[in-house]
Amino acid sequence: MEERKDILEGIETDIKKLLYGYVKAQSFTYTEREKEAERFLTDHFSKIPYFMEHPEFFGTCKIEGDPFDRAVFYAMVKGKGRDTAVFVHHSDVVDIEDFKLLRSYAFSPDELGEELFKIKDSLPPEARRDLETGGFLFGRGAADMKGGGAVQISLLERYSRLKAFKGNVIVIAVPDEENLSAGMRSAVKLLADLKKQYDLNYKIMINSEPHQRKDPARGVFSEGSVGKIMPFIYVRGYLSHIGKVFEGFNPLNLMSEIVRRTELNMDFSDVVGRESAPPPTWLYLKDSKKHYDVSMPLSASGCFSILTLDETPSEIMERVKEICRASFDAVLKDMNDSYGRFSQVTEPVAGRLPWKEKVMDFGELFREAEETHGEGFRESYARKLAFLSEQVKEGSINILECNFALLEVVFDHIEDLSPRVVYGLIPPYYPNVSNLYFEGENKIQGLSEKLDGYVWEEYGQHYSKEYFYTGISDLSYTSIREGDKTLKALEKYMPLFGTFYHIPVESIEEISMPCINIGPWGKDFHKVTERVFKEDLYIRTPRIINKAVSIVLDDPKLAGDSSAVL
């Protein structure tokens, strides 16, 4: 093993070689191919001398019940003492359908760059400039986020060469981040087990998602991550022929009003200090029609995404309920106004339309069916839930279709046929986390400011601090506030919670630690022009993370100075 002089000397060569191999593992999210990344990492670490001597310090942890037999990869350098820094990154990537004729080059950065250069005039101006200057590396996963993963792995390998490492560092590579974060939810349990087995004291989790910049000369550190919640709306109407419109209730009318009142509604935009979550947007919307006929659809369903900085599921769902009620009332008023005008020129069907506002959450709907049909309903529901969960795992339906198919089963056991709105939640759920809220004994104070000072001194560049990474990340599972209340809310509102989807609240509370995102500058994630800034990737980011480790583990020599004390 080497003595510590400049332990990062030449690390850019290691990062590049590792990244090119890592990118070639075509680990498309929620597919069997995610295991390519797992196999790549296992093979890589099996050749590192430290891990050849200590095979117990690296391996995989299977995700329980996973349809593709995926696993979380981990590796640990075990030094002196309990204090531990955890590196996390995700190993899955999104598909490459947008690459079209360039699909065969998507995982070969150099070749892709050459091919993009041939069509540079068709690229957006900023992408073209970055391609021509040569400062960015293009390729699927190069930015999001195997670039950051390659930095973390290369650092861990350097630490493994030191004779007397102070503290411990763990690298976790998780699958499924781009889908339901099954990897990170399993990694939390793994970290809880490692903590118990080796008596570790988790000081911080460092993620290396790429950051975006408004000012090219200023990077960003994120001391937390936004939460995400996905409310669903199900509107049950009342069938009628289109020639008898006032005898029915069109669910599309009410659903449209709910969409209009929620899409980009800034009342849902959570604000903390000078940071604001983007307003909600709808991700899915359809009616129950399977073929054309001259009847209204019986139901309409959809869901929208809300990003949070501070609010809880219960608080948000109360607001959703009020919007559903107000929308229902507005639609009923419009319908009765139209019916009044219609009745002035033709014989009225009735004095007034019979419909009344009826809005409830999923838990209330479930209880109504249960009170009417008892054990028969519960058995039918359980069978359908198990069947649908298996279909989702097999890929024959998606999680949204599964959720609404389950609601149809409940409605089969509902006697009241009048129109109504049912609201609830669809997985996944991401808690909002921030060092602002962290109250544990390991609270890190002034870390971003110290790192900014280091970067300015070394590279003449500043980094801003934000309390929330808005791209959604696995850092959401580093800690949780009011875990019991969160569980109760998910049980109440989420039909798929428990059997198909779960949040390991107890394990999150066991490993609870501050967090920070330190990643390279990246652009156009999930696009054909996805790219990462080479200078960050190879030079700055590994040294910034190393500086953070030296501060957190109180080892100034690791970064070659004596100023690393919080």
LOVEXMAR-446539 format. One record per residue (C-alpha): x negated, z, y negated; residue in one letter. Coordinates in pm, whole numbers. Example, Ala and Ser with C-alpha at 12.3 -4.5 7.8 and 13.67 -1.06 7.14 Angstrom:
BEGIN
xx,zz,yy,r
-1230,780,450,A
-1367,714,106,S
# end
This chain:
BEGIN
xx,zz,yy,r
0,0,0,M
-108,-63,-358,E
-186,191,-627,E
38,156,-929,R
-135,-49,-1194,K
104,-318,-1309,D
340,-311,-1015,I
538,-604,-1156,L
246,-844,-1196,E
345,-1184,-1059,G
698,-1073,-975,I
838,-1392,-1130,E
698,-1590,-836,T
866,-1353,-590,D
1200,-1375,-772,I
1198,-1755,-780,K
1108,-1795,-413,K
1365,-1536,-308,L
1640,-1678,-530,L
1600,-2033,-403,Y
1640,-1910,-46,G
1928,-1678,-136,Y
2116,-1956,-318,V
2090,-2182,-12,K
2298,-1928,181,A
2637,-2084,105,Q
2829,-1757,107,S
3171,-1874,-13,F
3395,-1578,-85,T
3654,-1473,173,Y
3516,-1708,441,T
3302,-1677,753,E
3015,-1825,555,R
2970,-1505,358,E
2770,-1384,658,K
2501,-1641,571,E
2390,-1415,286,A
2395,-1114,518,E
2175,-1295,771,R
1937,-1414,497,F
1888,-1061,365,L
1841,-909,711,T
1578,-1168,795,D
1401,-1120,461,H
1375,-742,485,F
1271,-749,850,S
943,-913,737,K
855,-659,466,I
584,-416,592,P
760,-103,464,Y
1082,-187,643,F
898,-294,956,M
757,60,961,E
1092,216,861,H
1370,5,1018,P
1609,297,970,E
1602,234,595,F
1775,-104,600,F
2063,-268,780,G
2430,-354,757,T
2753,-156,746,C
3053,-341,883,K
3372,-362,680,I
3640,-201,893,E
3906,-444,1013,G
3754,-738,829,D
3886,-1078,943,P
3544,-1241,911,F
3338,-951,1049,D
3159,-920,717,R
2927,-633,637,A
2759,-461,344,V
2381,-500,343,F
2165,-210,226,Y
1797,-121,198,A
1633,198,70,M
1288,300,-42,V
1273,672,36,K
1035,857,-189,G
987,1217,-292,K
1282,1425,-411,G
1660,1380,-421,R
1710,1176,-739,D
1829,824,-656,T
1898,501,-841,A
2136,254,-678,V
2113,-122,-737,F
2425,-322,-655,V
2502,-692,-660,H
2749,-921,-484,H
2635,-1188,-244,S
2947,-1408,-239,D
2999,-1716,-454,V
3303,-1921,-554,V
3365,-2265,-409,D
3213,-2590,-536,I
3515,-2820,-554,E
3445,-2891,-921,D
3099,-3030,-832,F
3268,-3344,-690,K
2990,-3598,-608,L
2725,-3333,-677,L
2840,-3099,-400,R
2533,-3167,-187,S
2308,-3045,-472,Y
2505,-2733,-569,A
2272,-2497,-381,F
1943,-2669,-469,S
1864,-2580,-833,P
1580,-2827,-892,D
1763,-3123,-737,E
2085,-3030,-917,L
1900,-3023,-1248,G
1770,-3374,-1184,E
2115,-3505,-1093,E
2279,-3340,-1394,L
2015,-3499,-1617,F
2135,-3841,-1500,K
2485,-3764,-1630,I
2386,-3543,-1922,K
2589,-3745,-2172,D
2907,-3642,-1990,S
2826,-3270,-2012,L
2951,-3034,-2284,P
2704,-3031,-2579,P
2577,-2678,-2514,E
2518,-2743,-2145,A
2339,-3066,-2228,R
2109,-2889,-2475,R
2026,-2617,-2220,D
1953,-2883,-1959,L
1727,-3083,-2188,E
1527,-2781,-2310,T
1463,-2669,-1951,G
1520,-2304,-2036,G
1804,-2252,-1788,F
1827,-2273,-1410,L
2142,-2448,-1284,F
2312,-2392,-949,G
2606,-2224,-779,R
2527,-1854,-760,G
2209,-1879,-967,A
2380,-1680,-1242,A
2681,-1525,-1066,D
2508,-1341,-924,M
2222,-1410,-687,K
1984,-1427,-980,G
2040,-1058,-1052,G
2031,-987,-678,G
1693,-1155,-644,A
1560,-939,-928,V
1684,-619,-759,Q
1543,-712,-418,I
1206,-811,-563,S
1184,-479,-747,L
1267,-282,-432,L
995,-468,-244,E
741,-375,-513,R
849,-11,-496,Y
802,-18,-119,S
430,-84,-171,R
369,236,-368,L
206,527,-189,K
380,807,-378,A
712,688,-510,F
906,949,-705,K
1273,952,-612,G
1465,692,-415,N
1604,345,-481,V
1880,176,-279,I
1981,-189,-297,V
2337,-271,-193,I
2451,-634,-148,A
2827,-660,-111,V
3055,-947,-5,P
3403,-1022,-136,D
3351,-930,-503,E
3518,-1253,-611,E
3827,-1166,-405,N
3941,-807,-332,L
3607,-620,-349,S
3635,-522,17,A
3256,-508,21,G
3224,-259,-263,M
3509,-44,-133,R
3317,-18,196,S
2985,30,14,A
3127,342,-150,V
3176,495,194,K
2826,387,296,L
2677,550,-13,L
2869,870,61,A
2723,871,415,D
2368,806,288,L
2406,1083,33,K
2499,1330,304,K
2240,1208,556,Q
1942,1216,317,Y
2063,1478,66,D
2054,1231,-223,L
2139,1297,-586,N
2280,977,-732,Y
2166,943,-1093,K
2289,595,-1182,I
2421,267,-1043,M
2265,-45,-1191,I
2454,-370,-1154,N
2292,-702,-1251,S
2584,-929,-1332,E
2485,-1197,-1585,P
2573,-1111,-1942,H
2701,-1349,-2208,Q
2575,-1364,-2565,R
2735,-1438,-2898,K
2388,-1431,-3056,D
2120,-1608,-2844,P
1863,-1360,-2972,A
2051,-1047,-2864,R
2123,-935,-2509,G
2388,-691,-2389,V
2383,-371,-2183,F
2721,-259,-2047,S
2771,111,-1975,E
3092,64,-1782,G
3339,-197,-1666,S
3699,-291,-1749,V
3977,-199,-1513,G
4219,-453,-1372,K
4579,-410,-1270,I
4815,-684,-1149,M
5185,-613,-1200,P
5434,-828,-1014,F
5791,-911,-1117,I
6066,-1011,-875,Y
6397,-1124,-1021,V
6696,-1145,-787,R
6972,-1367,-918,G
7320,-1460,-796,Y
7382,-1800,-643,L
7628,-2052,-780,S
7672,-2429,-803,H
7533,-2583,-1122,I
7886,-2691,-1210,G
7988,-2324,-1214,K
7695,-2177,-1406,V
7887,-1875,-1541,F
7975,-1765,-1189,E
7607,-1715,-1110,G
7294,-1560,-1254,F
6985,-1782,-1277,N
6674,-1571,-1212,P
6458,-1829,-1389,L
6630,-1745,-1717,N
6538,-1378,-1696,L
6192,-1441,-1553,M
6115,-1678,-1840,S
6207,-1409,-2091,E
5982,-1155,-1918,I
5693,-1402,-1913,V
5741,-1481,-2281,R
5736,-1111,-2374,R
5423,-1032,-2172,T
5194,-1336,-2195,E
4916,-1258,-2448,L
5110,-951,-2564,N
4860,-752,-2768,M
5058,-434,-2705,D
4892,-440,-2362,F
4546,-491,-2510,S
4373,-160,-2447,D
4144,-52,-2734,V
3861,201,-2722,V
3652,234,-3036,G
3554,-116,-3146,R
3608,-269,-2802,E
3930,-432,-2694,S
4048,-568,-2360,A
4188,-924,-2370,P
4570,-939,-2359,P
4747,-1015,-2029,P
4802,-1358,-1880,T
5021,-1480,-1594,W
4847,-1596,-1277,L
5135,-1690,-1048,Y
5499,-1792,-1094,L
5752,-1962,-866,K
6112,-1960,-750,D
6246,-1929,-398,S
6358,-2291,-363,K
6211,-2466,-60,K
6396,-2795,-115,H
6627,-2957,-371,Y
6996,-2876,-383,D
7252,-2821,-659,V
7247,-2442,-647,S
7050,-2204,-865,M
6749,-2044,-698,P
6824,-1703,-551,L
6506,-1540,-680,S
6194,-1590,-889,A
5865,-1406,-856,S
5530,-1388,-1024,G
5243,-1166,-1133,C
5016,-1124,-1430,F
4679,-963,-1490,S
4615,-676,-1729,I
4263,-556,-1812,L
4227,-191,-1912,T
3973,26,-2089,L
4144,363,-2077,D
4506,335,-1963,E
4629,442,-1620,T
4853,248,-1378,P
5147,478,-1451,S
5121,426,-1828,E
5109,49,-1791,I
5399,34,-1548,M
5618,233,-1785,E
5556,-37,-2045,R
5631,-310,-1792,V
5961,-138,-1711,K
6064,-127,-2076,E
5987,-497,-2121,I
6193,-583,-1814,C
6486,-381,-1947,R
6465,-534,-2294,A
6439,-883,-2143,S
6740,-822,-1920,F
6948,-703,-2216,D
6843,-1001,-2428,A
6931,-1250,-2154,V
7269,-1085,-2091,L
7350,-1106,-2463,K
7256,-1475,-2473,D
7460,-1546,-2159,M
7769,-1372,-2297,N
7731,-1551,-2630,D
7718,-1886,-2448,S
8012,-1787,-2231,Y
8213,-1694,-2540,G
8152,-2036,-2696,R
8230,-2206,-2363,F
8558,-2014,-2333,S
8672,-2139,-2673,Q
8709,-2492,-2540,V
8790,-2440,-2173,T
8972,-2189,-1958,E
8755,-1875,-1918,P
8651,-1762,-1571,V
8689,-1399,-1677,A
8711,-1192,-1993,G
8341,-1116,-1985,R
8054,-1185,-1748,L
8019,-907,-1486,P
7642,-866,-1491,W
7470,-547,-1604,K
7105,-459,-1659,E
6940,-330,-1344,K
6563,-268,-1332,V
6372,-63,-1076,M
6022,-20,-933,D
5934,-108,-574,F
5951,254,-460,G
6312,282,-578,E
6408,-41,-402,L
6246,82,-81,F
6438,411,-95,R
6767,226,-149,E
6713,24,170,A
6595,334,355,E
6901,538,255,E
7131,260,373,T
6966,161,701,H
6739,455,783,G
6504,427,1081,E
6613,72,1156,G
6486,-40,817,F
6162,155,846,R
6083,-3,1184,E
6167,-352,1062,S
5957,-302,749,Y
5658,-172,946,A
5671,-468,1188,R
5689,-718,904,K
5408,-548,710,L
5178,-557,1014,A
5266,-920,1082,F
5212,-1029,722,L
4884,-838,695,S
4754,-1025,998,E
4864,-1355,846,Q
4669,-1276,530,V
4360,-1188,731,K
4394,-1514,926,E
4429,-1709,602,G
4769,-1859,687,S
4922,-1703,374,I
4769,-1547,64,N
4813,-1194,-60,I
5069,-1297,-324,L
5291,-1471,-69,E
5256,-1169,158,C
5371,-933,-114,N
5686,-1128,-198,F
5770,-1198,166,A
5771,-822,213,L
6013,-781,-74,L
6249,-1028,91,E
6252,-805,400,V
6354,-508,186,V
6630,-712,21,F
6764,-802,365,D
6854,-433,390,H
7009,-402,41,I
7390,-405,26,E
7425,-446,-351,D
7403,-820,-427,L
7412,-793,-806,S
7115,-933,-1006,P
6821,-705,-1063,R
6453,-691,-1153,V
6197,-521,-928,V
5845,-455,-1054,Y
5534,-324,-885,G
5167,-392,-820,L
4965,-639,-614,I
4605,-572,-498,P
4332,-550,-606,P
4314,-251,-838,Y
3998,-187,-1042,Y
3967,149,-1220,P
3827,136,-1573,N
3495,319,-1586,V
3256,402,-1867,S
2978,645,-1936,N
3202,750,-2226,L
3424,921,-1971,Y
3159,1047,-1734,F
3152,1425,-1716,E
2929,1486,-1413,G
2597,1666,-1421,E
2407,1335,-1408,N
2543,1201,-1736,K
2292,959,-1882,I
2257,984,-2259,Q
2067,741,-2479,G
1961,513,-2193,L
2069,187,-2358,S
1905,287,-2684,E
1576,365,-2508,K
1588,34,-2324,L
1662,-150,-2647,D
1357,10,-2806,G
1147,-96,-2509,Y
1268,-458,-2522,V
1210,-476,-2897,W
857,-343,-2863,E
769,-569,-2570,E
959,-889,-2655,Y
1081,-864,-3014,G
1442,-883,-2906,Q
1732,-641,-2936,H
2008,-557,-2689,Y
2350,-433,-2798,S
2538,-166,-2606,K
2899,-202,-2499,E
3099,51,-2301,Y
3287,-205,-2092,F
3175,-515,-1906,Y
3477,-742,-1949,T
3401,-981,-1664,G
3538,-733,-1403,I
3276,-593,-1167,S
3211,-367,-872,D
3095,-96,-1113,L
3463,0,-1128,S
3408,198,-809,Y
3122,418,-936,T
3362,689,-1049,S
3733,751,-1097,I
3941,973,-1321,R
4250,1153,-1190,E
4206,1006,-844,G
4509,1184,-698,D
4739,1049,-970,K
4600,701,-918,T
4671,718,-545,L
5027,833,-604,K
5088,549,-850,A
4952,288,-608,L
5163,430,-325,E
5471,408,-548,K
5422,61,-692,Y
5214,-135,-437,M
5391,-259,-121,P
5062,-352,51,L
4890,-22,-20,F
4785,178,284,G
4817,-77,562,T
4650,-380,407,F
4472,-237,103,Y
4319,99,18,H
4103,262,-247,I
3855,518,-102,P
3916,775,-375,V
3750,1065,-190,E
3431,864,-132,S
3426,749,-495,I
3450,1110,-607,E
3168,1206,-369,E
2924,946,-505,I
3044,962,-868,S
2764,854,-1102,M
2706,689,-1440,P
2652,314,-1443,C
2500,31,-1642,I
2489,-346,-1614,N
2145,-493,-1673,I
2149,-861,-1589,G
2005,-1190,-1711,P
2174,-1410,-1968,W
2408,-1655,-1796,G
2660,-1921,-1890,K
2956,-2111,-1744,D
3018,-1887,-1442,F
3230,-2059,-1175,H
3170,-2401,-1334,K
2954,-2696,-1232,V
2726,-2607,-1524,T
2673,-2246,-1413,E
2324,-2147,-1524,R
2091,-1854,-1588,V
1822,-1810,-1855,F
1483,-1836,-1685,K
1297,-1609,-1925,E
1546,-1331,-1859,D
1559,-1395,-1486,L
1185,-1401,-1422,Y
1036,-1190,-1701,I
1260,-961,-1903,R
1532,-842,-1667,T
1303,-711,-1391,P
1097,-521,-1645,R
1401,-377,-1820,I
1547,-256,-1490,I
1209,-112,-1392,N
1198,71,-1725,K
1546,210,-1661,A
1437,334,-1317,V
1130,501,-1468,S
1353,682,-1719,I
1624,786,-1475,V
1379,900,-1206,L
1152,1061,-1470,D
845,865,-1365,D
678,725,-1680,P
389,577,-1482,K
630,340,-1309,L
666,149,-1636,A
311,214,-1748,G
388,456,-2031,D
454,822,-2100,S
767,793,-2311,S
1027,776,-2037,A
1195,1113,-2067,V
1564,1151,-2150,L
# end
